[in-house]
Amino acid sequence: MSWNLSPSDVFSASPVVPVMVIEQLEDAVPMAQALAAGGINVFEITLRTAVALEAITAIRKAMPKALVGAGTVISTHQYDQAVEAGAQFIISPGFTPSLLAHAKTADVPLIPGVATPSEVIRAIELGYSHLKFFPASAFGGPSVLKAMAAPLPQVQFCPTGGINPQNVNDYTALDCVATVGGSWMLPKDAVAAKDWNKVTLLAKEAVELIK
């Protein structure tokens, strides 16, 4: 793989990767700036909304020192769209063989989602060692991840899905966990009210909690 950024660089850049669902383009930069003010400079903008690609471009332009990625990427077409928009890394909730093969030949790293040992092994066979464990809580949480990772020590995980301040340290205590993904620092009511000060406060609390 000739990626211009390694997945380990993404994982090590922040103890938590915020999962950002941006409904209004005008919120993109203020949301990212609020997170950065709280100590988080890695952003996963999910491709669940009509403005997601534009949001990636806007945040990259406004915050050149941040790491800006695309999430919920489920096809090679979306992968290419996200890269064109400026995404520096790609995260998927799962994977297909075609998506893994496509990303191997491109410049931008893919962090594919897995939920079972068989999926982890398939990813390893194609050269992927940094994976997203999703949906983490629904698939058994830290105990399942610990058991699954035990015979696969070459893999590092970013668990995502159902992670919150009450359980996050159960995940980060695992040797196989390098970072976590979550959205608890972006509550819907605060985003709707554009209460970026609250987002900053929650981001600070998240960083301190994980430390």
PyMOL commands that place a pseudoatom at each C-alpha (Angstrom):
pseudoatom trace, name=CA, resn=MET, resi=1, chain=A, elem=C, hetatm=0, pos=[0.000, 0.000, 0.000]
pseudoatom trace, name=CA, resn=SER, resi=2, chain=A, elem=C, hetatm=0, pos=[1.301, 3.445, -0.909]
pseudoatom trace, name=CA, resn=TRP, resi=3, chain=A, elem=C, hetatm=0, pos=[-0.960, 5.531, 1.304]
pseudoatom trace, name=CA, resn=ASN, resi=4, chain=A, elem=C, hetatm=0, pos=[0.196, 9.074, 2.030]
pseudoatom trace, name=CA, resn=LEU, resi=5, chain=A, elem=C, hetatm=0, pos=[-0.903, 8.681, 5.667]
pseudoatom trace, name=CA, resn=SER, resi=6, chain=A, elem=C, hetatm=0, pos=[-0.819, 5.534, 7.778]
pseudoatom trace, name=CA, resn=PRO, resi=7, chain=A, elem=C, hetatm=0, pos=[-3.878, 4.331, 9.702]
pseudoatom trace, name=CA, resn=SER, resi=8, chain=A, elem=C, hetatm=0, pos=[-1.673, 4.229, 12.800]
pseudoatom trace, name=CA, resn=ASP, resi=9, chain=A, elem=C, hetatm=0, pos=[-1.142, 7.979, 12.404]
pseudoatom trace, name=CA, resn=VAL, resi=10, chain=A, elem=C, hetatm=0, pos=[-4.911, 8.472, 12.389]
pseudoatom trace, name=CA, resn=PHE, resi=11, chain=A, elem=C, hetatm=0, pos=[-5.399, 6.258, 15.438]
pseudoatom trace, name=CA, resn=SER, resi=12, chain=A, elem=C, hetatm=0, pos=[-2.628, 7.939, 17.407]
pseudoatom trace, name=CA, resn=ALA, resi=13, chain=A, elem=C, hetatm=0, pos=[-3.660, 11.498, 16.586]
pseudoatom trace, name=CA, resn=SER, resi=14, chain=A, elem=C, hetatm=0, pos=[-6.576, 11.586, 19.030]
pseudoatom trace, name=CA, resn=PRO, resi=15, chain=A, elem=C, hetatm=0, pos=[-7.905, 9.422, 21.874]
pseudoatom trace, name=CA, resn=VAL, resi=16, chain=A, elem=C, hetatm=0, pos=[-11.387, 9.826, 20.411]
pseudoatom trace, name=CA, resn=VAL, resi=17, chain=A, elem=C, hetatm=0, pos=[-12.643, 10.320, 16.855]
pseudoatom trace, name=CA, resn=PRO, resi=18, chain=A, elem=C, hetatm=0, pos=[-15.903, 12.275, 16.826]
pseudoatom trace, name=CA, resn=VAL, resi=19, chain=A, elem=C, hetatm=0, pos=[-18.556, 10.881, 14.495]
pseudoatom trace, name=CA, resn=MET, resi=20, chain=A, elem=C, hetatm=0, pos=[-19.952, 14.037, 12.891]
pseudoatom trace, name=CA, resn=VAL, resi=21, chain=A, elem=C, hetatm=0, pos=[-23.351, 14.021, 11.202]
pseudoatom trace, name=CA, resn=ILE, resi=22, chain=A, elem=C, hetatm=0, pos=[-23.560, 17.452, 9.560]
pseudoatom trace, name=CA, resn=GLU, resi=23, chain=A, elem=C, hetatm=0, pos=[-27.035, 18.417, 8.365]
pseudoatom trace, name=CA, resn=GLN, resi=24, chain=A, elem=C, hetatm=0, pos=[-26.303, 22.069, 7.572]
pseudoatom trace, name=CA, resn=LEU, resi=25, chain=A, elem=C, hetatm=0, pos=[-23.165, 23.148, 5.769]
pseudoatom trace, name=CA, resn=GLU, resi=26, chain=A, elem=C, hetatm=0, pos=[-22.949, 26.308, 7.854]
pseudoatom trace, name=CA, resn=ASP, resi=27, chain=A, elem=C, hetatm=0, pos=[-22.400, 24.128, 10.943]
pseudoatom trace, name=CA, resn=ALA, resi=28, chain=A, elem=C, hetatm=0, pos=[-19.393, 22.256, 9.545]
pseudoatom trace, name=CA, resn=VAL, resi=29, chain=A, elem=C, hetatm=0, pos=[-16.546, 24.606, 10.406]
pseudoatom trace, name=CA, resn=PRO, resi=30, chain=A, elem=C, hetatm=0, pos=[-17.954, 25.896, 13.734]
pseudoatom trace, name=CA, resn=MET, resi=31, chain=A, elem=C, hetatm=0, pos=[-18.555, 22.305, 14.866]
pseudoatom trace, name=CA, resn=ALA, resi=32, chain=A, elem=C, hetatm=0, pos=[-15.017, 21.267, 13.970]
pseudoatom trace, name=CA, resn=GLN, resi=33, chain=A, elem=C, hetatm=0, pos=[-13.557, 24.382, 15.582]
pseudoatom trace, name=CA, resn=ALA, resi=34, chain=A, elem=C, hetatm=0, pos=[-15.528, 23.716, 18.764]
pseudoatom trace, name=CA, resn=LEU, resi=35, chain=A, elem=C, hetatm=0, pos=[-14.159, 20.176, 18.918]
pseudoatom trace, name=CA, resn=ALA, resi=36, chain=A, elem=C, hetatm=0, pos=[-10.637, 21.456, 18.275]
pseudoatom trace, name=CA, resn=ALA, resi=37, chain=A, elem=C, hetatm=0, pos=[-10.991, 23.969, 21.093]
pseudoatom trace, name=CA, resn=GLY, resi=38, chain=A, elem=C, hetatm=0, pos=[-11.707, 20.976, 23.333]
pseudoatom trace, name=CA, resn=GLY, resi=39, chain=A, elem=C, hetatm=0, pos=[-8.572, 19.142, 22.221]
pseudoatom trace, name=CA, resn=ILE, resi=40, chain=A, elem=C, hetatm=0, pos=[-9.872, 16.988, 19.355]
pseudoatom trace, name=CA, resn=ASN, resi=41, chain=A, elem=C, hetatm=0, pos=[-8.329, 17.534, 15.924]
pseudoatom trace, name=CA, resn=VAL, resi=42, chain=A, elem=C, hetatm=0, pos=[-9.374, 14.367, 14.092]
pseudoatom trace, name=CA, resn=PHE, resi=43, chain=A, elem=C, hetatm=0, pos=[-12.807, 14.435, 12.486]
pseudoatom trace, name=CA, resn=GLU, resi=44, chain=A, elem=C, hetatm=0, pos=[-14.942, 11.732, 10.859]
pseudoatom trace, name=CA, resn=ILE, resi=45, chain=A, elem=C, hetatm=0, pos=[-17.631, 13.362, 8.725]
pseudoatom trace, name=CA, resn=THR, resi=46, chain=A, elem=C, hetatm=0, pos=[-20.204, 10.714, 7.904]
pseudoatom trace, name=CA, resn=LEU, resi=47, chain=A, elem=C, hetatm=0, pos=[-21.589, 10.513, 4.390]
pseudoatom trace, name=CA, resn=ARG, resi=48, chain=A, elem=C, hetatm=0, pos=[-25.158, 10.352, 5.692]
pseudoatom trace, name=CA, resn=THR, resi=49, chain=A, elem=C, hetatm=0, pos=[-26.218, 13.835, 4.655]
pseudoatom trace, name=CA, resn=ALA, resi=50, chain=A, elem=C, hetatm=0, pos=[-26.462, 15.830, 1.449]
pseudoatom trace, name=CA, resn=VAL, resi=51, chain=A, elem=C, hetatm=0, pos=[-23.780, 18.307, 2.538]
pseudoatom trace, name=CA, resn=ALA, resi=52, chain=A, elem=C, hetatm=0, pos=[-21.206, 15.850, 3.891]
pseudoatom trace, name=CA, resn=LEU, resi=53, chain=A, elem=C, hetatm=0, pos=[-18.773, 16.096, 0.979]
pseudoatom trace, name=CA, resn=GLU, resi=54, chain=A, elem=C, hetatm=0, pos=[-18.951, 19.886, 0.947]
pseudoatom trace, name=CA, resn=ALA, resi=55, chain=A, elem=C, hetatm=0, pos=[-18.414, 19.859, 4.710]
pseudoatom trace, name=CA, resn=ILE, resi=56, chain=A, elem=C, hetatm=0, pos=[-15.203, 17.864, 4.288]
pseudoatom trace, name=CA, resn=THR, resi=57, chain=A, elem=C, hetatm=0, pos=[-13.914, 20.401, 1.781]
pseudoatom trace, name=CA, resn=ALA, resi=58, chain=A, elem=C, hetatm=0, pos=[-14.877, 23.337, 3.997]
pseudoatom trace, name=CA, resn=ILE, resi=59, chain=A, elem=C, hetatm=0, pos=[-13.209, 21.932, 7.117]
pseudoatom trace, name=CA, resn=ARG, resi=60, chain=A, elem=C, hetatm=0, pos=[-10.043, 21.016, 5.226]
pseudoatom trace, name=CA, resn=LYS, resi=61, chain=A, elem=C, hetatm=0, pos=[-9.801, 24.577, 3.905]
pseudoatom trace, name=CA, resn=ALA, resi=62, chain=A, elem=C, hetatm=0, pos=[-10.522, 26.239, 7.246]
pseudoatom trace, name=CA, resn=MET, resi=63, chain=A, elem=C, hetatm=0, pos=[-8.436, 23.888, 9.406]
pseudoatom trace, name=CA, resn=PRO, resi=64, chain=A, elem=C, hetatm=0, pos=[-5.380, 22.699, 7.442]
pseudoatom trace, name=CA, resn=LYS, resi=65, chain=A, elem=C, hetatm=0, pos=[-3.693, 21.253, 10.550]
pseudoatom trace, name=CA, resn=ALA, resi=66, chain=A, elem=C, hetatm=0, pos=[-6.610, 18.954, 11.379]
pseudoatom trace, name=CA, resn=LEU, resi=67, chain=A, elem=C, hetatm=0, pos=[-7.064, 15.387, 10.140]
pseudoatom trace, name=CA, resn=VAL, resi=68, chain=A, elem=C, hetatm=0, pos=[-10.335, 15.253, 8.241]
pseudoatom trace, name=CA, resn=GLY, resi=69, chain=A, elem=C, hetatm=0, pos=[-11.852, 11.958, 7.184]
pseudoatom trace, name=CA, resn=ALA, resi=70, chain=A, elem=C, hetatm=0, pos=[-15.036, 10.531, 5.734]
pseudoatom trace, name=CA, resn=GLY, resi=71, chain=A, elem=C, hetatm=0, pos=[-17.171, 7.921, 7.465]
pseudoatom trace, name=CA, resn=THR, resi=72, chain=A, elem=C, hetatm=0, pos=[-20.026, 5.637, 6.419]
pseudoatom trace, name=CA, resn=VAL, resi=73, chain=A, elem=C, hetatm=0, pos=[-18.265, 4.987, 3.121]
pseudoatom trace, name=CA, resn=ILE, resi=74, chain=A, elem=C, hetatm=0, pos=[-19.756, 1.829, 1.628]
pseudoatom trace, name=CA, resn=SER, resi=75, chain=A, elem=C, hetatm=0, pos=[-18.667, 1.807, -2.023]
pseudoatom trace, name=CA, resn=THR, resi=76, chain=A, elem=C, hetatm=0, pos=[-15.691, 2.533, -4.244]
pseudoatom trace, name=CA, resn=HIS, resi=77, chain=A, elem=C, hetatm=0, pos=[-17.655, 5.433, -5.750]
pseudoatom trace, name=CA, resn=GLN, resi=78, chain=A, elem=C, hetatm=0, pos=[-18.145, 7.029, -2.345]
pseudoatom trace, name=CA, resn=TYR, resi=79, chain=A, elem=C, hetatm=0, pos=[-14.489, 6.413, -1.528]
pseudoatom trace, name=CA, resn=ASP, resi=80, chain=A, elem=C, hetatm=0, pos=[-13.440, 8.348, -4.637]
pseudoatom trace, name=CA, resn=GLN, resi=81, chain=A, elem=C, hetatm=0, pos=[-15.943, 11.125, -3.946]
pseudoatom trace, name=CA, resn=ALA, resi=82, chain=A, elem=C, hetatm=0, pos=[-14.624, 11.551, -0.424]
pseudoatom trace, name=CA, resn=VAL, resi=83, chain=A, elem=C, hetatm=0, pos=[-11.009, 11.634, -1.572]
pseudoatom trace, name=CA, resn=GLU, resi=84, chain=A, elem=C, hetatm=0, pos=[-11.882, 14.231, -4.213]
pseudoatom trace, name=CA, resn=ALA, resi=85, chain=A, elem=C, hetatm=0, pos=[-13.572, 16.311, -1.510]
pseudoatom trace, name=CA, resn=GLY, resi=86, chain=A, elem=C, hetatm=0, pos=[-10.345, 16.284, 0.505]
pseudoatom trace, name=CA, resn=ALA, resi=87, chain=A, elem=C, hetatm=0, pos=[-10.761, 13.407, 2.950]
pseudoatom trace, name=CA, resn=GLN, resi=88, chain=A, elem=C, hetatm=0, pos=[-7.424, 12.316, 4.402]
pseudoatom trace, name=CA, resn=PHE, resi=89, chain=A, elem=C, hetatm=0, pos=[-8.717, 8.973, 5.636]
pseudoatom trace, name=CA, resn=ILE, resi=90, chain=A, elem=C, hetatm=0, pos=[-11.777, 6.827, 4.987]
pseudoatom trace, name=CA, resn=ILE, resi=91, chain=A, elem=C, hetatm=0, pos=[-13.789, 4.801, 7.497]
pseudoatom trace, name=CA, resn=SER, resi=92, chain=A, elem=C, hetatm=0, pos=[-16.434, 2.245, 6.585]
pseudoatom trace, name=CA, resn=PRO, resi=93, chain=A, elem=C, hetatm=0, pos=[-19.015, 0.507, 8.808]
pseudoatom trace, name=CA, resn=GLY, resi=94, chain=A, elem=C, hetatm=0, pos=[-18.149, -2.775, 7.111]
pseudoatom trace, name=CA, resn=PHE, resi=95, chain=A, elem=C, hetatm=0, pos=[-16.379, -3.807, 3.930]
pseudoatom trace, name=CA, resn=THR, resi=96, chain=A, elem=C, hetatm=0, pos=[-16.626, -5.577, 0.628]
pseudoatom trace, name=CA, resn=PRO, resi=97, chain=A, elem=C, hetatm=0, pos=[-13.681, -7.237, -1.149]
pseudoatom trace, name=CA, resn=SER, resi=98, chain=A, elem=C, hetatm=0, pos=[-13.963, -4.647, -3.923]
pseudoatom trace, name=CA, resn=LEU, resi=99, chain=A, elem=C, hetatm=0, pos=[-13.739, -1.742, -1.471]
pseudoatom trace, name=CA, resn=LEU, resi=100, chain=A, elem=C, hetatm=0, pos=[-10.657, -3.211, 0.232]
pseudoatom trace, name=CA, resn=ALA, resi=101, chain=A, elem=C, hetatm=0, pos=[-8.976, -3.898, -3.105]
pseudoatom trace, name=CA, resn=HIS, resi=102, chain=A, elem=C, hetatm=0, pos=[-9.802, -0.430, -4.423]
pseudoatom trace, name=CA, resn=ALA, resi=103, chain=A, elem=C, hetatm=0, pos=[-8.402, 1.372, -1.382]
pseudoatom trace, name=CA, resn=LYS, resi=104, chain=A, elem=C, hetatm=0, pos=[-5.170, -0.647, -1.543]
pseudoatom trace, name=CA, resn=THR, resi=105, chain=A, elem=C, hetatm=0, pos=[-4.350, 0.962, -4.890]
pseudoatom trace, name=CA, resn=ALA, resi=106, chain=A, elem=C, hetatm=0, pos=[-5.242, 4.516, -3.837]
pseudoatom trace, name=CA, resn=ASP, resi=107, chain=A, elem=C, hetatm=0, pos=[-3.428, 7.191, -1.812]
pseudoatom trace, name=CA, resn=VAL, resi=108, chain=A, elem=C, hetatm=0, pos=[-5.815, 7.571, 1.124]
pseudoatom trace, name=CA, resn=PRO, resi=109, chain=A, elem=C, hetatm=0, pos=[-6.018, 4.964, 3.907]
pseudoatom trace, name=CA, resn=LEU, resi=110, chain=A, elem=C, hetatm=0, pos=[-9.159, 2.959, 4.547]
pseudoatom trace, name=CA, resn=ILE, resi=111, chain=A, elem=C, hetatm=0, pos=[-10.134, 1.818, 8.035]
pseudoatom trace, name=CA, resn=PRO, resi=112, chain=A, elem=C, hetatm=0, pos=[-12.724, -0.898, 7.392]
pseudoatom trace, name=CA, resn=GLY, resi=113, chain=A, elem=C, hetatm=0, pos=[-15.390, -1.981, 9.845]
pseudoatom trace, name=CA, resn=VAL, resi=114, chain=A, elem=C, hetatm=0, pos=[-15.527, -5.501, 11.255]
pseudoatom trace, name=CA, resn=ALA, resi=115, chain=A, elem=C, hetatm=0, pos=[-17.709, -7.328, 13.756]
pseudoatom trace, name=CA, resn=THR, resi=116, chain=A, elem=C, hetatm=0, pos=[-16.501, -10.953, 13.682]
pseudoatom trace, name=CA, resn=PRO, resi=117, chain=A, elem=C, hetatm=0, pos=[-13.180, -12.851, 13.768]
pseudoatom trace, name=CA, resn=SER, resi=118, chain=A, elem=C, hetatm=0, pos=[-13.744, -14.048, 10.207]
pseudoatom trace, name=CA, resn=GLU, resi=119, chain=A, elem=C, hetatm=0, pos=[-14.045, -10.469, 8.987]
pseudoatom trace, name=CA, resn=VAL, resi=120, chain=A, elem=C, hetatm=0, pos=[-10.872, -9.526, 10.834]
pseudoatom trace, name=CA, resn=ILE, resi=121, chain=A, elem=C, hetatm=0, pos=[-9.003, -12.412, 9.209]
pseudoatom trace, name=CA, resn=ARG, resi=122, chain=A, elem=C, hetatm=0, pos=[-10.259, -11.429, 5.748]
pseudoatom trace, name=CA, resn=ALA, resi=123, chain=A, elem=C, hetatm=0, pos=[-9.079, -7.878, 6.328]
pseudoatom trace, name=CA, resn=ILE, resi=124, chain=A, elem=C, hetatm=0, pos=[-5.674, -9.102, 7.528]
pseudoatom trace, name=CA, resn=GLU, resi=125, chain=A, elem=C, hetatm=0, pos=[-5.311, -11.242, 4.375]
pseudoatom trace, name=CA, resn=LEU, resi=126, chain=A, elem=C, hetatm=0, pos=[-5.597, -8.079, 2.288]
pseudoatom trace, name=CA, resn=GLY, resi=127, chain=A, elem=C, hetatm=0, pos=[-3.101, -6.155, 4.370]
pseudoatom trace, name=CA, resn=TYR, resi=128, chain=A, elem=C, hetatm=0, pos=[-5.360, -4.259, 6.780]
pseudoatom trace, name=CA, resn=SER, resi=129, chain=A, elem=C, hetatm=0, pos=[-4.324, -4.145, 10.432]
pseudoatom trace, name=CA, resn=HIS, resi=130, chain=A, elem=C, hetatm=0, pos=[-6.219, -1.067, 11.705]
pseudoatom trace, name=CA, resn=LEU, resi=131, chain=A, elem=C, hetatm=0, pos=[-9.931, -1.741, 11.891]
pseudoatom trace, name=CA, resn=LYS, resi=132, chain=A, elem=C, hetatm=0, pos=[-13.167, -0.300, 13.196]
pseudoatom trace, name=CA, resn=PHE, resi=133, chain=A, elem=C, hetatm=0, pos=[-15.118, -2.592, 15.547]
pseudoatom trace, name=CA, resn=PHE, resi=134, chain=A, elem=C, hetatm=0, pos=[-18.741, -1.754, 14.772]
pseudoatom trace, name=CA, resn=PRO, resi=135, chain=A, elem=C, hetatm=0, pos=[-21.356, -1.686, 16.157]
pseudoatom trace, name=CA, resn=ALA, resi=136, chain=A, elem=C, hetatm=0, pos=[-19.328, -2.169, 19.321]
pseudoatom trace, name=CA, resn=SER, resi=137, chain=A, elem=C, hetatm=0, pos=[-21.956, -2.253, 22.062]
pseudoatom trace, name=CA, resn=ALA, resi=138, chain=A, elem=C, hetatm=0, pos=[-24.501, -4.182, 20.019]
pseudoatom trace, name=CA, resn=PHE, resi=139, chain=A, elem=C, hetatm=0, pos=[-21.921, -6.890, 19.291]
pseudoatom trace, name=CA, resn=GLY, resi=140, chain=A, elem=C, hetatm=0, pos=[-21.002, -7.462, 22.913]
pseudoatom trace, name=CA, resn=GLY, resi=141, chain=A, elem=C, hetatm=0, pos=[-18.817, -4.522, 23.880]
pseudoatom trace, name=CA, resn=PRO, resi=142, chain=A, elem=C, hetatm=0, pos=[-15.363, -4.701, 25.481]
pseudoatom trace, name=CA, resn=SER, resi=143, chain=A, elem=C, hetatm=0, pos=[-15.590, -8.342, 26.558]
pseudoatom trace, name=CA, resn=VAL, resi=144, chain=A, elem=C, hetatm=0, pos=[-16.271, -9.552, 23.023]
pseudoatom trace, name=CA, resn=LEU, resi=145, chain=A, elem=C, hetatm=0, pos=[-13.599, -7.300, 21.536]
pseudoatom trace, name=CA, resn=LYS, resi=146, chain=A, elem=C, hetatm=0, pos=[-11.058, -8.535, 24.072]
pseudoatom trace, name=CA, resn=ALA, resi=147, chain=A, elem=C, hetatm=0, pos=[-11.846, -12.166, 23.277]
pseudoatom trace, name=CA, resn=MET, resi=148, chain=A, elem=C, hetatm=0, pos=[-11.832, -11.588, 19.520]
pseudoatom trace, name=CA, resn=ALA, resi=149, chain=A, elem=C, hetatm=0, pos=[-8.535, -9.697, 19.594]
pseudoatom trace, name=CA, resn=ALA, resi=150, chain=A, elem=C, hetatm=0, pos=[-6.684, -12.194, 21.797]
pseudoatom trace, name=CA, resn=PRO, resi=151, chain=A, elem=C, hetatm=0, pos=[-5.664, -14.551, 18.941]
pseudoatom trace, name=CA, resn=LEU, resi=152, chain=A, elem=C, hetatm=0, pos=[-5.142, -11.602, 16.561]
pseudoatom trace, name=CA, resn=PRO, resi=153, chain=A, elem=C, hetatm=0, pos=[-2.545, -9.417, 18.314]
pseudoatom trace, name=CA, resn=GLN, resi=154, chain=A, elem=C, hetatm=0, pos=[-1.396, -7.805, 15.066]
pseudoatom trace, name=CA, resn=VAL, resi=155, chain=A, elem=C, hetatm=0, pos=[-4.619, -5.769, 14.816]
pseudoatom trace, name=CA, resn=GLN, resi=156, chain=A, elem=C, hetatm=0, pos=[-5.497, -2.428, 16.393]
pseudoatom trace, name=CA, resn=PHE, resi=157, chain=A, elem=C, hetatm=0, pos=[-9.130, -1.355, 16.747]
pseudoatom trace, name=CA, resn=CYS, resi=158, chain=A, elem=C, hetatm=0, pos=[-11.242, 1.767, 16.900]
pseudoatom trace, name=CA, resn=PRO, resi=159, chain=A, elem=C, hetatm=0, pos=[-14.488, 0.580, 18.528]
pseudoatom trace, name=CA, resn=THR, resi=160, chain=A, elem=C, hetatm=0, pos=[-17.506, 2.678, 17.591]
pseudoatom trace, name=CA, resn=GLY, resi=161, chain=A, elem=C, hetatm=0, pos=[-21.209, 2.411, 18.310]
pseudoatom trace, name=CA, resn=GLY, resi=162, chain=A, elem=C, hetatm=0, pos=[-22.837, 2.871, 21.686]
pseudoatom trace, name=CA, resn=ILE, resi=163, chain=A, elem=C, hetatm=0, pos=[-19.719, 4.279, 23.328]
pseudoatom trace, name=CA, resn=ASN, resi=164, chain=A, elem=C, hetatm=0, pos=[-20.281, 6.936, 25.988]
pseudoatom trace, name=CA, resn=PRO, resi=165, chain=A, elem=C, hetatm=0, pos=[-18.596, 8.411, 29.082]
pseudoatom trace, name=CA, resn=GLN, resi=166, chain=A, elem=C, hetatm=0, pos=[-19.868, 5.532, 31.211]
pseudoatom trace, name=CA, resn=ASN, resi=167, chain=A, elem=C, hetatm=0, pos=[-18.217, 2.752, 29.193]
pseudoatom trace, name=CA, resn=VAL, resi=168, chain=A, elem=C, hetatm=0, pos=[-15.419, 4.370, 27.192]
pseudoatom trace, name=CA, resn=ASN, resi=169, chain=A, elem=C, hetatm=0, pos=[-12.666, 3.445, 29.634]
pseudoatom trace, name=CA, resn=ASP, resi=170, chain=A, elem=C, hetatm=0, pos=[-13.733, -0.211, 29.493]
pseudoatom trace, name=CA, resn=TYR, resi=171, chain=A, elem=C, hetatm=0, pos=[-12.685, -0.071, 25.837]
pseudoatom trace, name=CA, resn=THR, resi=172, chain=A, elem=C, hetatm=0, pos=[-9.537, 2.033, 26.185]
pseudoatom trace, name=CA, resn=ALA, resi=173, chain=A, elem=C, hetatm=0, pos=[-8.251, -0.324, 28.885]
pseudoatom trace, name=CA, resn=LEU, resi=174, chain=A, elem=C, hetatm=0, pos=[-7.843, -3.003, 26.197]
pseudoatom trace, name=CA, resn=ASP, resi=175, chain=A, elem=C, hetatm=0, pos=[-4.416, -3.326, 24.589]
pseudoatom trace, name=CA, resn=CYS, resi=176, chain=A, elem=C, hetatm=0, pos=[-6.003, -3.772, 21.169]
pseudoatom trace, name=CA, resn=VAL, resi=177, chain=A, elem=C, hetatm=0, pos=[-7.806, -0.401, 21.313]
pseudoatom trace, name=CA, resn=ALA, resi=178, chain=A, elem=C, hetatm=0, pos=[-5.853, 2.574, 19.983]
pseudoatom trace, name=CA, resn=THR, resi=179, chain=A, elem=C, hetatm=0, pos=[-8.706, 5.085, 19.852]
pseudoatom trace, name=CA, resn=VAL, resi=180, chain=A, elem=C, hetatm=0, pos=[-12.497, 5.126, 20.022]
pseudoatom trace, name=CA, resn=GLY, resi=181, chain=A, elem=C, hetatm=0, pos=[-15.224, 6.632, 17.886]
pseudoatom trace, name=CA, resn=GLY, resi=182, chain=A, elem=C, hetatm=0, pos=[-18.219, 8.375, 19.375]
pseudoatom trace, name=CA, resn=SER, resi=183, chain=A, elem=C, hetatm=0, pos=[-20.747, 11.157, 19.114]
pseudoatom trace, name=CA, resn=TRP, resi=184, chain=A, elem=C, hetatm=0, pos=[-21.571, 11.898, 22.746]
pseudoatom trace, name=CA, resn=MET, resi=185, chain=A, elem=C, hetatm=0, pos=[-19.678, 15.188, 22.575]
pseudoatom trace, name=CA, resn=LEU, resi=186, chain=A, elem=C, hetatm=0, pos=[-22.073, 16.270, 19.808]
pseudoatom trace, name=CA, resn=PRO, resi=187, chain=A, elem=C, hetatm=0, pos=[-25.544, 15.993, 21.372]
pseudoatom trace, name=CA, resn=LYS, resi=188, chain=A, elem=C, hetatm=0, pos=[-28.322, 16.756, 18.911]
pseudoatom trace, name=CA, resn=ASP, resi=189, chain=A, elem=C, hetatm=0, pos=[-29.830, 19.498, 21.048]
pseudoatom trace, name=CA, resn=ALA, resi=190, chain=A, elem=C, hetatm=0, pos=[-26.532, 21.367, 21.295]
pseudoatom trace, name=CA, resn=VAL, resi=191, chain=A, elem=C, hetatm=0, pos=[-25.901, 21.079, 17.550]
pseudoatom trace, name=CA, resn=ALA, resi=192, chain=A, elem=C, hetatm=0, pos=[-29.442, 22.211, 16.740]
pseudoatom trace, name=CA, resn=ALA, resi=193, chain=A, elem=C, hetatm=0, pos=[-29.009, 25.216, 19.025]
pseudoatom trace, name=CA, resn=LYS, resi=194, chain=A, elem=C, hetatm=0, pos=[-25.513, 25.863, 17.664]
pseudoatom trace, name=CA, resn=ASP, resi=195, chain=A, elem=C, hetatm=0, pos=[-24.260, 25.738, 21.236]
pseudoatom trace, name=CA, resn=TRP, resi=196, chain=A, elem=C, hetatm=0, pos=[-20.623, 25.296, 20.279]
pseudoatom trace, name=CA, resn=ASN, resi=197, chain=A, elem=C, hetatm=0, pos=[-19.444, 26.175, 23.785]
pseudoatom trace, name=CA, resn=LYS, resi=198, chain=A, elem=C, hetatm=0, pos=[-21.195, 23.053, 25.054]
pseudoatom trace, name=CA, resn=VAL, resi=199, chain=A, elem=C, hetatm=0, pos=[-19.524, 20.981, 22.337]
pseudoatom trace, name=CA, resn=THR, resi=200, chain=A, elem=C, hetatm=0, pos=[-16.134, 22.342, 23.393]
pseudoatom trace, name=CA, resn=LEU, resi=201, chain=A, elem=C, hetatm=0, pos=[-16.837, 21.528, 27.037]
pseudoatom trace, name=CA, resn=LEU, resi=202, chain=A, elem=C, hetatm=0, pos=[-17.909, 17.977, 26.202]
pseudoatom trace, name=CA, resn=ALA, resi=203, chain=A, elem=C, hetatm=0, pos=[-14.874, 17.512, 23.971]
pseudoatom trace, name=CA, resn=LYS, resi=204, chain=A, elem=C, hetatm=0, pos=[-12.564, 18.613, 26.778]
pseudoatom trace, name=CA, resn=GLU, resi=205, chain=A, elem=C, hetatm=0, pos=[-14.302, 16.252, 29.187]
pseudoatom trace, name=CA, resn=ALA, resi=206, chain=A, elem=C, hetatm=0, pos=[-13.987, 13.387, 26.712]
pseudoatom trace, name=CA, resn=VAL, resi=207, chain=A, elem=C, hetatm=0, pos=[-10.242, 13.916, 26.223]
pseudoatom trace, name=CA, resn=GLU, resi=208, chain=A, elem=C, hetatm=0, pos=[-9.632, 14.196, 29.961]
pseudoatom trace, name=CA, resn=LEU, resi=209, chain=A, elem=C, hetatm=0, pos=[-11.781, 11.156, 30.715]
pseudoatom trace, name=CA, resn=ILE, resi=210, chain=A, elem=C, hetatm=0, pos=[-9.895, 8.956, 28.267]
pseudoatom trace, name=CA, resn=LYS, resi=211, chain=A, elem=C, hetatm=0, pos=[-6.509, 10.198, 29.435]
for i in range(1, 211): cmd.bond("trace and resi %d" % i, "trace and resi %d" % (i + 1))
show_as sticks, trace
zoom trace
